[in-house]
């Protein structure tokens, strides 16, 4: 699960079969994701050669179809005085440009996994995010680069207990917002109004284009967040975010979702955007605990 700049080799082991209870249903003509791969993972380390590094907080959530990945450098300060991007200095904005993350859907072809990015914090470079996974016990996996240039170690935080939810909000054909839920963990993304131009990286784009401050603010206006729907200091608490001042606060997007008496989900208010719920294995009682009742 490197960015589109890396083609990784990740060895898939374990059975691949057919429903979320024991395996995952794939759409017609597609191979299902292995059940052990579903849930929330944290990266423990990445090793280039002999040295292992763990200087980035990485949270990866895989549902039966869609995935999300949020990567925050541990050295990034919290910026306690900032409440929006415009409050930060140019040097502080430059630190945010080093963050990474991506959301989209995952496919498997034989032993090869492909992560198709629909929202990406960094710039596109035309490369593919492809790899193979190696299961290493009940709660660990390794990711190996195809050329063995790196190895990553991952630990499972939860398998979600088979409880997954995907909420997609699109404007036209473009994904605008997405919420992924696995058990009590969530990953949320709000896209920029416009896609970034191709470049080696966001920092490289800013430097080589001599971007104005206004342009830099627009480039960084993309939220990728990880948090807990329950069990945090507040309901739907954001724990890690590309917008640092969001950490510790409530995810307002959850308030826009309504559930009816039968457990059906919808946007709470009429919207010109398109709302879909392509994955929902949450029991109705859990949905009623997470979301407001649909108004009559």
Secondary structure, DSSP 4 states (H G I P E B T S, - for coil): ---TT--EE----S---S-TTTS-PPPTT-BPPPGGG-EEEEEEEEEETTEEE--EEEEEEE-SSEEEEEEEETT----TT-SSGGGS-HHHHHHHTT-EEEEEEEEEETTEEEEEEEEESS---S---EE-EEE-STTEEEEEETTSS-EEEEEEEE-GGG-EEEEEEEETTEEEEEEEEETTEEEEEE--SSPPPP-S-HHHHHHHTT--HHHHHHHH--EEEEEESSSSSSTTEEEEESSGGGTTSB-GGGGGEEE-TTS-EEESS--SSEEEEEEE---HHHHHHHSEEPP-
